């Protein structure tokens, strides 16, 4: 009896390992590779296709600005140089909402967590995924009406912060300005933020707004293609 129990347990573990390996292969082929190509294209329409169908179903006139902002941020990131997948693993806990819990909800529960790093840009992405018919998609939280109002309040706060930081941007002179632009052209956004924060003695949120504004007009170095 005990031998049969151990055999059954071993078969369950083997089946679980095989399923995990199959999931990882499918995530690499149906999500990671084409998603990275979409990131590098800076094409928001292509990026939106990687949202889970249940997420796309909750995009409407009221929520469009919320999702557009997420896609805009992805499209601005400098995904230059080689990348590596640092984590593909089953979800061990509920995914974060980034908003008050009552303001958003996941339309489907993500089952895997993915982490990808771009070495040259010193940039990392974490995505939460779920499958549909053998392909994997990003599961993004959908806002309620209250969540949309919260998001719009954040946008208003950001606009006011940008207005307050306009004099800081106007006062940004060389050589610091040139050094920051060089970092941005290399895709090293976080390095630029920390460099400006230290040089100007400002808080992190102010540094992020200043560098974001500088990045809007800063061209990215084309990728080397073999």
Secondary structure, DSSP 8 states (H G I E B T S, - for coil): -HHHHHHHHHHHHHHHHHHHHHHHHHHIIIIIHHHHHHHHHT-HHHHHTTB-HHHHTT--TTTHHHHHHHHHHHHHS---S-EEEEEEEE--S----SS-GGGEEESS---EEEEEEETTTTEEEEEEEEEETTEEEE--EEE-HHHHHHHHHHHHHHHHHHHHHHHHHHT--TTHHHHHHHHHHTT-HHHHHHHHHHHHT--HHHHHHHHHHHHHT---------
